[in-house]
Amino acid sequence: MNTPETQFQQKLSFAEKAGYSCADAAANFVFMTMILFQTNFYTDVFGLTASAAAAILLWPRLWDAVADPIVGILADRTDTRWGKFRPWVLFTAVPWAIVMVLAYTTPHGWSLGALIAYAAITNTLLMSIYSMNNMPYAALGGVMTGDINERARLNSFRFIAVNAAQFIVGGFTLPLVAKFSAGSDRQHGWQMTMMLWAVLCLVLFVITFATTKERIKPTTAKKSSPKQDFADLLKNSPWKVMFAMTLVHFAILSFRGGALYNYYHHYADRAAMYDFVQKLGLVVPAGASANGLMETLGYLVHGDRADLANSNIADVFNSIINMLGTAVTIIVILLSAPLAKKFGKKTVAIAGFGLSTVNAFAFYLLTPTSTTGMVALTVTGSLVYAPTIPLIWAIFADVADYSEWKTGRRFTGMVFATIGFALKSGLALGSASFLWIMARIFNYDTKLPDAAAAVQGYRACGGIVVGIMFAICTLLLTVYQLNQRTTIQMADELAERRKKFAAQTT
């Protein structure tokens, strides 16, 4: 049995922090595949109509948002020798791997109605298992340590792994599909690629379970109902602010993704992008051949400057932008923990979102030929935003601490589940808002993506609207009540309560 001293050892080893990060890396093999490729998979490979694919993509995401609070209630009431949250990561690992493959498997010889039903069932199952795995995983980070600086370091590890997974998914999924397609059988290519990713996910989940430990225990044996937990949560002012902030924050991600894709493909000047990419040595003249890794990954431009309309220049330039931003993010995330220790999580987050506001507005000022400016703003945007990524998730753990501090009861799962609801709702609202603004204000027609009004819409949405949304997040963080002094006081008092409770129960 743990003594109070060993039970409250708050420092985490490198192995435990790295091990914890593995499960979120695994989750991003599903999440980023969904964000980047799932729509085209259902329409171009699986064979669904656009309307059927849209419905299949919408329903599971809405269900996923609703499922998170349910999983949160169940996870808070889980009691095993491994803890509350770790068992969920382990016991969902095999179902996750199986359903992940099934969701990207195309049955042969089925009618359209049967295919729609199959896609709806497998995608809903995948999103349900995603909630059952990822929500308890997120809550696990809040009970591994009560040390606020260790939490920041832990989340730094986590989001380095997340961005590494995103880099792999974005750069290697389509080449692997082509490799496994054996000519033109892309259905087989997708199935085999997802099988490879699924096996990797299974291994990563087991590593997380095996290397982590839950240390934060409730300071009371008193039980409560889900209704009481939720009622107490509504009295938690920091939670209210972070719920609203998360809704807007993740709306930014999906909104900006759609806006900037069109910004680079329809606003940026193709000749200017060609000249920029040519300086990097990534152009293959018409009639020439090329081999090597960059050719395999599709990062070479084929064709002459005179034939830009038929070249893949926008795809290559956009890929370079995305890879550069991810690489900078991975590096700069390492600064989040020392910055938070020196200035506090709230201060660093306000600075990061405030500077991101300015950076977004600057995109609107760029001319179509300002490719160097586009690259520079991608770098500066990643520099100022990256430190906020792990700190926001560490703040969520502080919100759970605040509930325990005020009520004497801990319901970490409920806190992270409701934040998860805001996150997924924000992603859905961001995508819908971009299309609504483009259609209502800029007369967007999907058949005429290069129309003058639409092009100005991409520019305005990618710059001004994103900037306004970042400004809203900055304002919400400004009114967030838990500053560095309060967070330290709260952590110290909770640590003392836990020691007393542990001593009474040993």
KOLPA-415676 format. One record per atom (N, C-alpha, C): residue in one letter; x, y, z. Coordinates in steps of 0.1 Angstrom, whole numbers, plus 5000, padded with zeros to 4 digits. Example, Ala and Ser with C-alpha at 12.3 -4.5 7.8 and 13.67 -1.06 7.14 Angstrom:
// residues 2
A513249435078
A512349555078
A513249675078
S512849785071
S513749895071
S512950005079
// end
This chain:
// residues 506
M500949885000
M500050005000
M500950135000
N500550224992
N501350354991
N501250435004
T502350485009
T502350575020
T502050715014
P501650815023
P501250945018
P502451005010
E503650975015
E504851045008
E504950984994
T504950854992
T505150794979
T503950824970
Q502750824976
Q501550844968
Q501550984962
F502151084969
F502051214964
F503351264958
Q504151174954
Q505351204946
Q504851264933
Q505151394930
Q504451464919
Q505251464906
K506551444907
K507451444895
K507251324886
L507151344873
L506951244864
L508251214856
S508551084854
S509751054847
S509551084832
F510751084825
F510651104810
F509850984804
A510050864809
A509350754803
A507850764805
E507350814817
E505950824819
E505350934810
K506051044809
K505551154801
K505551114786
A506551054781
A506551004768
A505450894765
G505350804775
G504350704774
G502950754774
Y502650854782
Y501350924782
Y501050984768
S502051044762
S501851104749
S501451014738
C501750884740
C501550784729
C500050774725
A499150774735
A497750744732
A497150864724
D497550984726
D497051094718
D497651094704
A498851054703
A499451034690
A498550934682
A498250824689
A497350714683
A496050774679
A495450854688
A494150914685
A494151004672
N495251064670
N495351154658
N495551074645
F495750944645
F495750864633
F494350854628
V493350854637
V491950854633
V491451004631
F491751094640
F491251234639
F491751304627
M493051294624
M493551364612
M493151294599
T493051164599
T492551094587
T491151144584
M490351164595
M488951214593
M488951354588
I489751444593
I489851584589
I490351594575
L491351524571
L492051544558
L491451464547
F491051334550
F490751244539
F489351184539
Q488651184550
Q487451094550
Q486351134540
T486151264538
T485151314528
T485451254515
N486751264510
N487051214497
N487051064496
F487351004507
F487350854508
F485850804505
Y484950864512
Y483550824510
Y482950854496
T483350964490
T482851004477
T483650934465
D484950934466
D485850894455
D486250744456
V486250684468
V486750544469
V485550454473
F484850494483
F483750414488
F482550414479
G482350524472
G481350534461
G479950594466
L479950674476
L478750744481
L478550874473
T477250914473
T476951044468
T477451154478
A477551274474
A478051384483
A477051404494
S475751404491
S474751424502
S474751304512
A474951184508
A474951074517
A476251084525
A477351114519
A478651124526
A478551234537
A477851354533
A477751464543
A476951414555
A475851344553
A475051294564
A475851204573
I476551114567
I477351014574
I478451084582
L479051194577
L480051264584
L479451344596
L478251404594
L477651484604
L477151414616
W476351304613
W475751234625
W476751184635
P477751114631
P478751064641
P479351174649
R479651284643
R480351394650
R479351454661
L478051464657
L477151514667
L476951414678
W476851284675
W476751184685
W477951174694
D479151194688
D480351194695
D480351304706
A479851424702
A479851534712
A478851504724
V477751434721
V476851394731
V477351274740
A478151184733
A478651074740
A479651104751
D480451214749
D481551254758
D481051274772
P479951344775
P479451364789
P479051224795
I478451134786
I478051004791
I479250924796
V480350924787
V481550864791
V482250924803
G482151054804
G482651124816
G482051084829
I480751064829
I479951024841
I480450884844
L480550794834
L480950654837
L482350644842
A483250724835
A484650714839
A484850764853
D484150874857
D484350924871
D483850814881
R483050724877
R482550624886
R483150484884
T484150484876
T484950364874
T485950344886
D486050224891
D486950204903
D487550064901
T488850074897
T489649944895
T490949964901
R491649854902
R493049854908
R494049934899
W493549954886
W494450034877
W494050184877
G492950224884
G492550354885
G491250374878
K490850504875
K489550534869
K489650534854
F490750594849
F490850634834
F491750544826
R492750484832
R493650404824
R493050274819
P492050214826
P491450094820
P490650124807
W490150244806
W489350284794
W490350284782
V491550334784
V492550334773
V492850194769
L493050104778
L493449964775
L492349884769
F491149894775
F490049804770
F489449844757
T489649974753
T489150014740
T490149994729
A491349954732
A492449954722
A492149854711
V491749734714
V491449624704
V490249664696
P489049694702
P487949744694
P488249864685
W489049954690
W489450074682
W490150024669
A491149934671
A491849884659
A490949814649
I490049734654
I489149654645
I488249744638
V487549834645
V486549924638
V487250024629
M488450064633
M489250164625
M489450104611
V489749974610
V489949904597
V488549894590
L487549854597
L486249834591
L485649964585
A485950074592
A485450204587
A486050244574
Y487150194571
Y487850224558
Y487950104549
T487050004551
T486949884542
T485649904534
T485749874521
T484649894512
T484149754508
P482849714513
P482349584509
P482049584494
H482249464488
H482149454473
H480749394470
G480149444460
G478849384455
G477649424463
W477749524471
W476649574479
W475849674472
S474549694475
S473749794469
S474149934476
L473750044470
L474050174475
L473450184489
G472250144491
G471550154504
G472350074515
A472849954511
A473549874521
A474949944524
L475550004514
L476850074516
L476650194525
I475550264523
I475250374532
I475050334546
A474350224548
A474050174562
A475350124568
Y476250054560
Y477550004565
Y478450124569
A478450224561
A479350344564
A478850414576
A477550434578
A476950494589
A477250424602
I477050294602
I477250204614
I478750204618
T479650184608
T481050174612
T481650304616
N481150414610
N481750544614
N481150594627
T479950554630
T479350584643
T480050504654
L480350374651
L481050294661
L482450354663
L483150394652
L484450444654
L484450574663
M483450664660
M483450784668
M483050754683
S482250654685
S481850614699
S483050564706
I483850474700
I485050424706
I486050534708
Y486050624699
Y486950744700
Y486650814713
S485350834716
S484950904728
S485350824740
M485050694740
M485350604751
M486850594754
N487650624745
N489150614747
N489750744750
N489350844742
N490150974742
N489651064754
M488351064758
M487951144769
M488551094782
P488550964785
P489250924797
P490750954797
Y491250934784
Y492750964783
Y493051114786
A492251204782
A492451344785
A492351374800
A491351304806
A491151324821
A492351254828
L492951154823
L494051094829
L495251184832
G495451284823
G496551384825
G496251474837
G494951484841
G494651564853
G494851494866
V495051364866
V495251284878
V496651214880
M497451244870
M498851184871
M499751264880
T499451394881
T500251474890
T499451594894
G499651644906
G499051774911
G499951894909
D501251864905
D502251964903
D501852044890
I501552174891
I501152254880
I502152264869
N503452274873
N504552274863
N504752144856
E504552034863
E504651904857
E503551884847
R502351934850
R501251924841
R501551994828
A502252104829
A502552184816
A503652104808
R504552044815
R505551964808
R504951834802
L504051774810
L503351654805
L502551684792
N501851804791
N501151834779
N502051884768
S503251924771
S504251954761
S504651834754
F504951724761
F505251594755
F504051544747
R502851564752
R501651514746
R501551574732
F501651704731
F501351774718
F502551774709
I503751744713
I504851704704
I504451584697
A503951484704
A503551354699
A502451374689
V501451454693
V500251484685
V500751544671
N501551634672
N502051704659
N502851614651
A503651524657
A504451424650
A503451324642
A502351284649
A501451194643
A500751264631
Q500351394633
Q499751474622
Q500651484610
F501951504613
F502951514602
F502951374594
I502951264602
I502951134595
I501651104587
V500551134593
V499251114586
V499151194574
G499451324575
G499351414563
G500351384552
G501551334556
G502551304546
G502651164541
F502151064548
F502350924543
F501150844540
T499950894544
T498750814542
T498450794527
L498450894519
L498150884505
L499250804497
P500550834500
P501550744494
P501350594497
L501050564509
L500850424513
L499650364506
V498550444505
V497350404498
V497750364483
A498550454477
A498950424463
A499850304463
K500750284473
K501650164473
K500850034474
F499750034483
F499049914485
F497849894475
S497749994466
S496549984457
S496749884446
A497949834444
A498249734433
A497649774420
G497949894416
G497449944403
G496350044405
S495150004405
S494050094406
S493050054417
D493349954425
D492449914436
D492649994448
R492150114448
R492350204459
R491550164471
Q490450084469
Q489750034481
Q490649944489
H491349854483
H492349764490
H493449854496
G493849954489
G494950044494
G494550104507
W493350154507
W492850224520
W492750124531
Q492250004528
Q492049904539
Q493449864544
M494449844536
M495749804541
M496449914548
T496350034544
T496950154550
T496350164564
M495050164565
M494350174578
M494650054588
M494949944582
M495349824590
M496749854596
L497649914588
L498949944594
L498750054605
W498050154602
W497850264613
W497150204625
A496250104623
A495450044634
A496349964643
V497249894637
V498249814645
V499149904654
L499550014647
L500350114654
L499650174666
C498350204664
C497450264674
C497350164686
L497150034683
L497049934694
L498349934702
V499449934696
V500749934703
V500850064712
L500550174707
L500650304714
L499750304726
F498550254725
F497650254736
F498150164747
V498650054744
V499249964754
V500350024761
I501250094754
I502350164760
I501850274770
T500850344766
T500250444776
T499750384788
F499050274787
F498450204799
F499650154808
A500650094802
A501750034809
A502650134816
T502750254811
T503750344816
T503250454825
T501850464826
T501350574834
T500750534847
K500450624856
K499950594869
K499050714874
E497950674880
E497050774885
E497350804900
R497750924903
R498150964917
R497151044924
I496351124917
I495451214924
I494251134928
K493951124941
K492851044946
K491851144952
P490551114952
P489551204958
P489851224973
T489551344978
T489851374992
T488651345001
T487651274995
T486551235003
T485951104997
A485451025006
A484850895001
A483350924997
K482851044999
K481451074997
K481151064982
K480050994979
K479550974965
K478551084961
S478451104949
S477551214944
S476851154931
S475751224927
S475051184915
S475551264903
P475351214891
P475751294879
P475051424879
K473751434884
K473051554884
K473651654894
Q474151604905
Q474851694914
Q476151744909
D476951654902
D478151694896
D477951804886
F476951784877
F476751884867
F476252014873
A475452014883
A474952134890
A476152204896
D477052134902
D478252194908
D479152254897
L479152184885
L479952234874
L479452364869
L478152384869
L477552514864
L477852624874
K478352594886
K478752704895
K480252734894
N480952654886
N482352674884
N482652784873
S482952904878
S483153014868
S484252994859
P485452944863
P486552914853
P486052814843
W485252714847
W484752614837
W483852684826
K483052774830
K482152844821
K482952924810
V484052994815
V484853064806
V485652974796
M486152864801
M486952774793
M485952694783
F484752664787
F483752604778
F483552694766
A483252824769
A483052914758
A484352934750
M485452944756
M486652964749
M487052844740
T486752724745
T487052604737
T486152594725
L484852634727
L483952634716
L484452724704
V484952844708
V485452934697
V486752894692
H487652844701
H488952804698
H488952694687
F488152594689
F488152474679
F487352514667
A486452604668
A485752654656
A486852724647
I487752794653
I488852854645
I489552744637
L489852634643
L490752534636
L490052484623
S488752444624
S488052394612
S487752514603
F487352624608
F487052744599
F488352784592
R489452794599
R490752834592
R491152734582
G490952604585
G491452504576
G490752514563
G489452534563
G488752554550
G489052684543
A489252784551
A489552924545
A490952924539
L491952874546
L493252884541
L493552784529
Y492852674529
Y493052584518
Y492652664505
N491452724505
N490952804494
N491852924492
Y492352984502
Y493253104501
Y494453064492
Y495052954495
Y496252914487
Y495952864473
H494752804472
H494352744459
H493752844450
H493152944455
H492353034446
H492753184447
Y493353224459
Y493853364460
Y495253384457
A496153294462
A497553304460
A497853294445
D498853374440
D499153374426
D499953244422
R499553174412
R500153044409
R501653064404
A501853174396
A503153204391
A504153234402
A503653304412
A504553344424
A504853214432
M503853134434
M504053004441
M505052914433
Y504952914420
Y505852834412
Y507252884413
D507453014413
D508853064414
D509353034428
F508553044439
F509053014452
F509452864453
V508552774448
V508852634449
V510052594440
Q510252664429
Q511352644420
Q512652674427
K512752774435
K513952814443
K514252704453
L513252624457
L513552514466
L514052384459
G514052394446
G514452274438
G513452164437
L512152204438
L511052104438
L510252104425
V510852154414
V510152154401
V510752054392
V509951984385
V510351884375
V509851934362
P510651974352
P510152024339
P509351924332
A508451974323
A507651884315
A508451784307
G508151654307
G508851554300
G509951494308
A510351554319
A511451494327
A510951404337
S511751314343
S511351224353
S512151244366
A511651204377
A512351224390
A512051104399
N512951074407
N512850964417
N513251014431
G512950934441
G513350974454
G512150994463
L512451024476
L511351044486
L510351154482
M510851264478
M509951374475
M509051344463
E509551274454
E508751224443
E507651124448
T508051034456
T507150934462
T506051004470
L506351114477
L505351184485
L504551284477
G504851304465
G504051394456
G504451544459
Y505651574464
Y505951704467
Y506751774456
L506751724444
L507451784433
L506351844423
V506651954418
V505752024408
V506151974394
H505151914387
H505451864373
H504851964363
G505652004354
G505152104344
G505952234344
D505852304333
D506552434331
D505652544336
R506352664337
R505652784343
R504552824333
A504652794321
A503652834311
A502352744312
D502452634319
D501252544321
D500852534335
L500752654342
L500452654356
L499052604359
A498152624349
A496752584351
A496552434354
N497452364348
N497352214349
N498452154358
S499152244365
S500152184374
S499552164388
N500352094397
N499952074410
N500552174420
I500852294415
I501652394423
I500952434436
A499552454436
A498852494448
A498952384458
D498852254454
D498952144464
D500252144470
V501352154462
V502652144467
V502952264476
F502552384472
F502852504481
F502052494494
N500852444493
N500052424505
N500652324514
S501152214508
S501852104516
S503052164523
I503852244516
I505052304522
I504652394534
I503652474532
I503152554543
I502752474555
N501952374553
N501452284564
N502552214571
M503552164564
M504652094570
M505552184577
L505752304572
L506552404579
L505952444592
G504652474591
G503952514603
G503952404614
T503852284610
T503852174620
T505252154626
A506252164617
A507652154622
A507952254633
V507652384630
V507852494639
V507052464652
T505852424651
T505052394663
T505652294672
I506152184666
I506752074674
I507952134682
I508752214676
I509952274682
I509552364693
V508652464690
V508352564700
V507452524712
I506752414710
I505952354721
I506852334733
L508152304731
L509052274742
L509252394751
L508952514746
L509052634754
L507852664763
S506752584761
S505552614769
S505752604784
A506352494788
A506452464802
A507352564809
P508552604804
P509352704811
P508652844811
L507952874800
L507253004799
L506153004810
A505452894811
A504352884821
A504852894835
K505952834837
K506552834851
K506952974855
K507453054845
K507953184847
K506753294848
F505853284839
F504853384837
F503453334841
G503253204842
G501853154845
G501153114832
K500353004832
K499652954820
K498753064814
K498053134823
K497053234818
K497753344810
T498853394815
T499553504809
T500153464795
V500753344795
V501253294782
V500153264772
A499053214776
A497953184767
A497353314762
I497253414770
I496653544765
I497653604755
A498953604758
A499953654749
A499853584735
G499753444736
G499753364724
G498553394715
F497353394721
F496153424713
F496153564709
G496653664717
G496653804713
G497553824701
L498753764701
L499653774689
L499153694677
S498353584680
S497753514669
S496653604662
T496053684670
T495053774664
T495753874654
V496853924658
V497554024649
V498053944637
N498553824639
N499153744628
N498053714618
A496853684622
A495753644613
A495353764605
F495153884612
F494854004604
F495854034593
A497154004596
A498154034586
A497953954574
F497353834574
F497153754562
F496253834552
Y495353914558
Y494453984549
Y495154094541
L496354144547
L497054254540
L497954204529
L498154074528
L499054014518
L498454024504
T499254054494
T498854054480
T498953904475
P498353874464
P498353734459
P499853684456
T500753784453
T502053744449
T503053734461
S502553764473
S503353774485
S503653634491
T504253544483
T504453414488
T505453404500
T506453494500
T507353504511
T506653544523
G505753644522
G504953684533
G504053574539
M503553494530
M502653384534
M503453284543
V504653254538
V505553164545
V505953224559
A506353354558
A506753414570
A505653424581
L504453454577
L503353454586
L502953314591
T503153214583
T502953074588
T503953044599
V505253084598
V506253064608
V505953144620
T505653274619
T505353354631
T504053314638
G503053264630
G501853224635
G502053094644
S502853004639
S503252884647
S504052914659
L504953014658
L505753054669
L504953104681
V503953194678
V503153254689
V502053164694
Y501553074685
Y500352984689
Y500852854696
A501952804692
A502452674697
A502452664712
P503052764719
P503052744734
P501752734740
T500652784734
T499352774740
T498752644739
I499152554730
I498452424728
I498452334740
P499652304746
P499652224758
P499052294770
L499252424771
L498852504782
L497352504784
I496652514773
I495152514774
I494652384780
W495252274776
W494852144782
W495352134797
A496452194800
A496752204815
A495852284822
I495252394816
I494252474823
I493052394825
F492652304816
F491452224819
F491652144832
A492852094834
A493052014847
A492952114859
D493352234857
D493252334868
D491752364871
V490952364861
V489452374862
V488952264870
A489352144868
A488952024876
A489452044890
D490652094892
D491152114906
D490252214913
Y489852324906
Y488952424912
Y487652364917
S487052274909
S485852214914
S486052134927
E487152064928
E487551984940
E487752084951
W488452194948
W488852294958
W487552354965
K486552384957
K485352444961
K484352354967
T484252234962
T483152134966
T483652024975
G484951994974
G485451884982
G485351754975
R484751754963
R484651634954
R485351654941
R485851544936
R486551554923
R485851484912
F485551554901
F484851484890
F485551524877
T486851484876
T487651514864
T487051474851
G486451354851
G485851304839
G484751394834
M483951444843
M482851534839
M483351664833
V484451724839
V485051844834
V485551824820
F486351714817
F486951694804
F485851654794
A484851584799
A483751544789
A483051664784
T482651754793
T481951874788
T482851964780
I484151974783
I485052044774
I485151974761
G485151844761
G485051774748
G483851794740
F482751814747
F481551854740
F481651984733
A482252084740
A482552214734
A483452204722
L484552124724
L485552104713
L484852054700
K484151944701
K483551884689
K482451974683
S481752034692
S480652134687
S481352244680
G482452294685
G483252404678
G483752364665
L484252244663
L484752194650
L483552194640
A482452144644
A481252134635
A480852274632
L480752364642
L480252504639
L481252584630
G482552554632
G483552624624
G483452594609
S483252464606
S483052424592
S481752484586
A480652474594
A479452524589
A479452674587
S480152744597
S480152894596
S480952944584
F482052874581
F482752914569
F481952904556
L481252794554
L480352774543
L479252874543
W478652904555
W477552994556
W477953134552
I479153184557
I479653314554
I479953324539
M480553224534
M480953224519
M479653234511
A478653154514
A477453154506
A476553274508
R476353324520
R475453434522
R476153574519
I477353584522
I478053714520
I478753734507
F479453624503
F480253624491
F479753544479
N478453504480
N477853434468
N478653314463
Y479153234472
Y479953124469
Y479253014461
D479752974450
D479252864442
D480352764440
T480152644445
T481152534445
T481652514430
K480752544420
K481152514406
K481952634401
L482052744408
L482752864404
L483652914415
P484652824419
P485452864431
P486352984429
D486653014416
D487553124413
D486853254410
A485553264412
A484853394410
A485353494419
A485353624414
A486053734421
A485553754435
A484253744437
A483653764451
A484053654460
A484153524455
A484553414463
A485953424467
V486853474458
V488253484461
V488453584472
Q487753694472
Q487853794483
Q487253734496
G486353644495
G485753584506
G486853494513
Y487553414505
Y488653334511
Y489653424518
R489953534512
R490953634518
R490353684531
A489153734531
A488553784543
A488353684554
C487953564551
C487753464561
C489053414567
G490053394558
G491353354563
G492153454571
G491753584570
G492453684577
G491553754587
I490553824583
I489753914592
I488953824602
V488153734596
V487253654605
V488053564615
V489153504610
V489953424619
V490553514630
G490953634626
G491553734636
G490553764646
I489253794642
I488153824652
I487953714662
M487953584657
M487753474665
M488953454675
F490153474671
F491253474680
F491153584691
A490653704687
A490453814696
A489453774707
I488353704703
I487353664712
I487953564722
C488753474718
C489453384727
C490353454737
T491053554731
T491953644740
T491153704751
L490053764747
L489153834757
L488653734768
L488253614763
L487753514773
L488853474783
L490053454777
L491153424786
L491553534796
T491253654792
T491553774801
T490653764813
V489353724811
V488453724822
V488553584830
Y489253494825
Y489453364832
Y490053394846
Q489553334857
Q489853374870
Q491053324876
L491553204871
L492653134878
L494053184873
N494553284879
N495953334876
N496953244882
Q498253284881
Q499353194886
Q499253184901
R499053294908
R499053294922
R497953214928
T496653224922
T495553144927
T495752994924
T496352964912
T496552824909
T497552764918
I498652834922
I499552774931
I498952754945
Q498152854950
Q497552844963
Q496552724963
M495852704952
M494852594951
M495552464951
A496652454943
A497452324942
A498052294956
D498552384963
D499152364976
D498052314986
E496952384986
E495852344996
E495252204992
L495152174980
L494652044976
L495651934979
A496951964977
A497951864981
A497851824996
E497651935004
E497651905018
E496351825022
R495251855016
R494051775018
R494251635014
R494851605003
R495051474998
R495951395008
K496951455013
K497851395022
K497151355035
K496351445040
K495551415052
K494551295050
F493951305038
F492951195035
F493651065034
A494851065027
A495550935025
A496050885038
A496450975047
A496950925060
A495850865068
Q494650915066
Q493450865074
Q493050725069
T493350695056
T492850575050
T493850465049
T495150495053
T496250395053
T496250315066
// end
